[in-house]
Amino acid sequence: MSLVPYSLTRPFLFNLDPEEAHELTLSQLARFQHTPLSCLWRESRVADPVHVAGLPFPNRVGLAAGLDKNGRCIDGLGAMGFGFIEVGTVTPKAQPGNPKPRMFRLPEAEALINRLGFNNEGLDAFIANVQRAKFRQNGGILGLNIGKNAATPIERAADDYLLGLEGVYPHADYVTVNISSPNTQNLRSLQSDEALDALLGTLQERRQQLIGLHRRTVPMFVKIAPDLDEDQVAVIAATLKKNAIDGVIATNTTIARDAVAGLEHAQELGGLSGRPVLEASNRVIRQLRLALGKRYPIIGVGGVLSGADARAKRDAGADLVQIYTGLIYRGSGLVGEAARALRA
């Protein structure tokens, strides 16, 4: 158990601007992750081993991409008891993201809105950070999440994803192709039938070459949005199977605002995460499970703020569960709570 209860630090963090609190937290994790001070937030990892997509996960609870876009804090975050961690989204070139302010809390709904826009230091810096991390050596599974630069035209998106895949492949346990952020213009158009088929076909062809080059097979996942109807989910499922993609992550943030209507900041542009996205995410997971069958790997993410929420993801059909916004509202104790609930 961590030495400092999150209930003591949360009021201080919530008095700061959300992005300022985010950066302060990451900077402290990066600074102290390899020192005795990591005991301040360290939690025991719940043992609940499971094989998914051919990978040996120590437990079913992971960190979703987006919190640590540059991979600076992999070991610090790993000390919270995660079975797996996903970092990124990284783009080939460094980019500042969207103008500030671009992150907003909706505490009444236990939610966040962000329009960060893949702000990151670029592929080279990302890989250097990943190489320094010891999380994989300590039994954790590491996912690396790739995207396109904002300045890259959507018709050339595959070029960026190919660069990302080639760069992260030697250092990843799995690679996630992020085509579902609402904060990069036109990105979600890549979820459409023909565009998705073309992109995944191109990436799969290159991955086969990388398998031969590196003599190891790294699973490839695709992260999709919750703002899809049943027909769109069915098309995506069929396209994933056609292109032999290893798994799917459901879901990213939502652009819907029904669940937070009338709250302060509710109309800010960006992706809404946290409790309001729980059921939308679970709906997509249920539809994917029906379309993909019992054995296809699904990682469920969106709205997990308790052990019961983690179980709801599992009941919907997810093999593994990721958290992000729940960590901000509940602290690192949520990781163990969710892992114990899933083990039970």
For each residue, the residues with C-beta under 8 A, 3 or more apart:
1: 43 44 333
2: 5 6 39 40 41 42 43 331 332 333
3: 39 40
4: 8 9 40 41
5: 2 8 9 331
6: 2 9 10 330 331 332 333
7: 10 331
8: 4 5 11
9: 4 5 6 12 13 331
10: 6 7 13 14 329 331
11: 8 14 15
12: 9 15 16
13: 9 10 16 21 24 25
14: 10 11 21 105 107
15: 11 12
16: 12 13 20 21 24
17: 20 21 101 103
18: 21 22 103 104 105 112
19: 22 23 100 101 102 103 116
20: 16 17 23 24
21: 13 14 16 17 18 24 25
22: 18 19 25 26 67 103
23: 19 20 26 27
24: 13 16 20 21 27 28
25: 13 21 22 28 29
26: 22 23 29 30 67 68 72 73
27: 23 24 30 31
28: 24 25 31 32
29: 25 26 32 33 41 72 73 76 77
30: 26 27 33 72 73 76
31: 27 28 35
32: 28 29 35 37 38 40 76
33: 29 30 38 73 75 76 79
34: 38 75
35: 31 32 38
36: 39
37: 32 40
38: 32 33 34 35 41 42 75 76 79
39: 2 3 36 42
40: 2 3 4 32 37
41: 2 4 29 38 76 79 80 332
42: 2 38 39 79 80
43: 1 2 79 80 81 332 333 335 336
44: 1 81 336
45: 58 59 81 82 83 339
46: 59 61 81 83 336 339 340 343
47: 58 59
48: 58 59 60 83 339 342 343
49: 56 57 58 59
50: 56 57 59 60 319 320
51: 54 55 56 57
52: 55 57 247 297 319 320
53: 174 219 221 246 247 297
54: 51 217 219 246
55: 51 52 141 173 174 219
56: 49 50 51 141
57: 49 50 51 52 60 62 83 84 141 320
58: 45 47 48 49 83 84 139 140 141
59: 45 46 47 48 49 50 81 82 83 339 342 343
60: 48 50 57 83 310 314 319 320 321 339 342 343
61: 46 81 82 83 84 310 320 321 322 323 335 338 339 342
62: 57 82 83 84 85 86 141 143 299 320 321 322 323
63: 67 68 77 80 82 84 85 86 322 323 324 327
64: 67 86 301 322 323 324
65: 69 86 87 88 89 143 145 176 178 223
66: 69 88 89 114 116 145 324
67: 22 26 63 64 77 324 327
68: 26 63 71 72 73 74 77 85 87
69: 65 66 87 88 89 90 116 118 119 120
70: 87 90 120 121 125 126 129
71: 68 74 87 88 90 126 129 130 133 144
72: 26 29 30 68 129
73: 26 29 30 33 68 76 77
74: 68 71 77 78 85 87 129 130 133 135 142
75: 33 34 38 78 79 133 134 135
76: 29 30 32 33 38 41 73 79
77: 29 63 67 68 73 74 80 82 85
78: 74 75 82 85 133 135 138 140
79: 33 38 41 42 43 75 76
80: 41 42 43 63 77 327 332 335
81: 43 44 45 46 59 61 332 335 336 339
82: 45 59 61 62 63 77 78 85 140 335
83: 45 46 48 57 58 59 60 61 62 140 141 320 339
84: 57 58 61 62 63 140 141 142 143 173 320
85: 62 63 68 74 77 78 82 135 140 141 142 143
86: 62 63 64 65 142 143 144 145 176 322
87: 65 68 69 70 71 74 90 126 130 142 143 144 145
88: 65 66 69 71 120 126 144 145 146 147 176 178
89: 65 66 69 118 120 145 146 147 178 181
90: 69 70 71 87 120 122 123 126 144 145 146 147 164 168
91: 94 95 118 120 122 123 146 147 148 149 150 160 164
92: 122 123 149 160 163 164 167
93: 122 123 149 151
94: 91 120 121 122 125
95: 91 117 118 119 120 122 149 150 151
96: 119
97: 102 116 117 118 119 120 183
98: 102 115 116 117 119 183
99: 102
100: 19
101: 17 19 104
102: 19 97 98 99 114 115 116 117 270
103: 17 18 19 22 112 113 114 115 116
104: 18 101 112 113 114 265 268 270
105: 14 18 111 112 265
106: 109 110 111 112 113 260 263 264 265 266 272 274
107: 14 110 329
108: 263
109: 106 259 260 263 274 275 276
110: 106 107 274 275 305 325 329
111: 105 106 260 272 273 274 275 276 277 325
112: 18 103 104 105 106 272 273 274 325 328
113: 103 104 106 265 266 268 270 271 272 273
114: 66 102 103 104 183 253 270 271 273
115: 98 102 103 182 183 268 269 270 271
116: 19 66 69 97 98 102 103 119 183 270
117: 95 97 98 102 150 181 183 184
118: 69 89 91 95 97 147 148 149 150 181 183 184
119: 69 95 96 97 98 116
120: 69 70 88 89 90 91 94 95 97 126
121: 70 94 125 126
122: 90 91 92 93 94 95 125 126
123: 90 91 92 93 126 127 163 164 167 168
124: 127 128
125: 70 94 121 122 128 129
126: 70 71 87 88 90 120 121 122 123 129 130 144 167 168
127: 123 124 130 131 167 168 171
128: 124 125 131 132
129: 70 71 72 74 125 126 132 133
130: 71 74 87 126 127 133 142 144 168 171
131: 127 128 171
132: 128 129
133: 71 74 75 78 129 130 136 142
134: 75 137 138
135: 74 75 78 85 138 140 142
136: 133 139 140 141 142 173
137: 134
138: 78 134 135
139: 58 136
140: 58 78 82 83 84 85 135 136
141: 55 56 57 58 62 83 84 85 136 173 174
142: 74 84 85 86 87 130 133 135 136 171 172 173
143: 62 65 84 85 86 87 172 173 174 175 176 221
144: 71 86 87 88 90 126 130 168 171 172 174 175 176
145: 65 66 86 87 88 89 90 175 176 178 223
146: 88 89 90 91 160 161 164 165 168 175 176 177 178
147: 88 89 90 91 118 160 161 164 178 181 184 187
148: 91 118 152 154 157 160 161 184 187
149: 91 92 93 95 118 152 160
150: 91 95 117 118 184 185
151: 93 95
152: 148 149 156 157 159 160
153: 156 157
154: 148 157 185 186 187 189 190
155:
156: 152 153 159 160
157: 148 152 153 154 160 161 187 190 199
158: 161 162 198 199 202 203
159: 152 156 162 163
160: 91 92 146 147 148 149 152 156 157 163 164
161: 146 147 148 157 158 164 165 177 199 202 203
162: 158 159 165 166 202 203 206
163: 92 123 159 160 166 167
164: 90 91 92 123 146 147 160 161 167 168
165: 146 161 162 168 169 175 177 203 206 207 210 220
166: 162 163 169 206 210
167: 92 123 126 127 163 164
168: 90 123 126 127 130 144 146 164 165 171 172 175
169: 165 166 172 175 207 210 214 218
170: 214
171: 127 130 131 142 144 168
172: 142 143 144 168 169 175 218
173: 55 84 136 141 142 143 218 219
174: 53 55 141 143 144 218 219 220 221 246 247
175: 143 144 145 146 165 168 169 172 218 219 220 221
176: 65 86 88 143 144 145 146 220 221 222 223 249
177: 146 161 165 199 200 203 220 221 222 223
178: 65 88 89 145 146 147 181 187 223 252
179: 187 188 190 191 196 199 222 223 224
180: 187 188 191 223 224 225 251 252
181: 89 117 118 147 178 184 187 188 252 253 271
182: 115 187 188 225 252 253 254 255 270 271
183: 97 98 114 115 116 117 118 270 271
184: 117 118 147 148 150 181 187
185: 150 154
186: 154 189
187: 147 148 154 157 178 179 180 181 182 184 190
188: 179 180 181 182 191 225 227
189: 154 186 192 195
190: 154 157 179 187 195 196 199
191: 179 180 188 195 196 224 225 228 232 236
192: 189 195 196
193: 196 197 235 239
194: 197 198
195: 189 190 191 192 198 199
196: 179 190 191 192 193 199 200 235 236 239
197: 193 194 200 201 239 242 243
198: 158 194 195 201 202
199: 157 158 161 177 179 190 195 196 202 203
200: 177 196 197 203 204 222 239 240 243 245
201: 197 198 204 205 243
202: 158 161 162 198 199 205 206
203: 158 161 162 165 177 199 200 206 207 220
204: 200 201 207 208 220 243 244 245
205: 201 202 208 209
206: 162 165 166 202 203 209 210
207: 165 169 203 204 210 211 218 220
208: 204 205 211 212
209: 205 206 212 213
210: 165 166 169 206 207 213 214 218
211: 207 208 214 215 216 217 218
212: 208 209 215
213: 209 210
214: 169 170 210 211 218
215: 211 212
216: 211
217: 54 211
218: 169 172 173 174 175 207 210 211 214
219: 53 54 55 173 174 175 246 247 297
220: 165 174 175 176 177 203 204 207 245 246 247
221: 53 143 174 175 176 177 245 246 247 248 249 297 299
222: 176 177 179 200 236 240 245 247 248 249
223: 65 145 176 177 178 179 180 248 249 250 251 252
224: 179 180 191 228 233 236 248 249 250 251 252 284
225: 180 182 188 191 228 251 252 253 254
226: 250 251 252 253 254 256 277 280 281 283 284 302
227: 188 254 255 256 280
228: 191 224 225 232 233 236 284
229: 232 233
230: 233 234 287
231: 234 235
232: 191 228 229 235 236
233: 224 228 229 230 236 237 284 287 288 291
234: 230 231 237 238 287 291
235: 193 196 231 232 238 239
236: 191 196 222 224 228 232 233 239 240 248 288
237: 233 234 240 241 248 287 288 291 292
238: 234 235 241 242 291
239: 193 196 197 200 235 236 242 243
240: 200 222 236 237 243 245 248 292 296
241: 237 238 244 245 292 296
242: 197 238 239
243: 197 200 201 204 239 240
244: 204 241
245: 200 204 220 221 222 240 241 248
246: 53 54 174 219 220 221 297
247: 52 53 174 219 220 221 222 296 297 298 299
248: 221 222 223 224 236 237 240 245 288 292 296 297 298 299
249: 176 221 222 223 224 298 299 301 322
250: 223 224 226 281 284 285 288 298 299 300 301 302 318
251: 180 223 224 225 226 254 277 280 281 284 285 301 302
252: 178 180 181 182 223 224 225 226 271 301 302
253: 114 181 182 225 226 270 271 272 273 277 302
254: 182 225 226 227 251 271 272 273 276 277 280 302
255: 182 227 271 272
256: 226 227 259 272 280
257: 260 261 266 267 272
258: 261
259: 109 256 272 276
260: 106 109 111 257 263 266 272 276
261: 257 258 266
262: 266
263: 106 108 109 260 266
264: 106
265: 104 105 106 113 268
266: 106 113 257 260 261 262 263
267: 257
268: 104 113 115 265
269: 115
270: 102 104 113 114 115 116 182 183 253
271: 113 114 115 181 182 183 252 253 254 255
272: 106 111 112 113 253 254 255 256 257 259 260 276 277
273: 111 112 113 114 253 254 277 302 303 324 325
274: 106 109 110 111 112 277 303 305 325 326 329
275: 109 110 111 278 303 305
276: 109 111 254 259 260 272 280 303
277: 111 226 251 253 254 272 273 274 280 281 302 303
278: 275 281 282 302 303 304 309 312
279: 282 283 303
280: 226 227 251 254 256 276 277 283 284 302
281: 226 250 251 277 278 284 285 300 301 302 303 313
282: 278 279 285 286 300 302 312 313 316
283: 226 279 280 286 287 316
284: 224 226 228 233 250 251 280 281 287 288
285: 250 251 281 282 288 289 298 300 313 316 317 318
286: 282 283 289 290 316 317
287: 230 233 234 237 283 284 290 291
288: 233 236 237 248 250 284 285 291 292 296 298 317
289: 285 286 292 293 294 296 298 316 317
290: 286 287 317
291: 233 234 237 238 287 288
292: 237 240 241 248 288 289 296 298
293: 289 296
294: 289
295:
296: 240 241 247 248 288 289 292 293
297: 52 53 219 221 246 247 248 319 320
298: 247 248 249 250 285 288 289 292 317 318 319 320
299: 62 221 247 248 249 250 318 319 320 321 322
300: 250 281 282 285 313 314 316 317 318 320 321 322
301: 64 249 250 251 252 281 304 313 321 322 323 324
302: 226 250 251 252 253 254 273 277 278 280 281 282
303: 273 274 275 276 277 278 279 281 309 325 326
304: 278 301 309 310 313 321 322 323 326 334 338
305: 110 274 275 309 325 326 329 330 334
306: 309 310 326 330 334 337 338 341
307: 310 311 337 338 340 341 342
308: 311 312 341
309: 278 303 304 305 306 312 313 326 338
310: 60 61 304 306 307 313 314 321 323 337 338 339 341 342
311: 307 308 314 315 341 342
312: 278 282 308 309 315 316
313: 281 282 285 300 301 304 309 310 316 318 321
314: 60 300 310 311 317 318 321 342
315: 311 312
316: 282 283 285 286 289 300 312 313
317: 285 286 288 289 290 298 300 314
318: 250 285 298 299 300 313 314 321
319: 50 52 60 297 298 299
320: 50 52 57 60 61 62 83 84 297 298 299 300
321: 60 61 62 299 300 301 304 310 313 314 318 338 342
322: 61 62 63 64 86 249 299 300 301 304
323: 61 62 63 64 301 304 310 326 327 334 335 338
324: 63 64 66 67 273 301 327 328
325: 110 111 112 273 274 303 305 328 329
326: 274 303 304 305 306 309 323 329 330 334
327: 63 67 80 323 324 330 331 332 334 335
328: 112 324 325
329: 10 107 110 274 305 325 326
330: 6 305 306 326 327 333 334 337
331: 2 5 6 7 9 10 327 334
332: 2 6 41 43 80 81 327 335 336
333: 1 2 6 43 330 336 337
334: 304 305 306 323 326 327 330 331 337 338
335: 43 61 80 81 82 323 327 332 338 339
336: 43 44 46 81 332 333 339 340
337: 306 307 310 330 333 334 340 341
338: 61 304 306 307 309 310 321 323 334 335 341 342
339: 45 46 48 59 60 61 81 83 310 335 336 342 343
340: 46 307 336 337 343 344
341: 306 307 308 310 311 337 338 344
342: 48 59 60 61 307 310 311 314 321 338 339
343: 46 48 59 60 339 340
344: 340 341
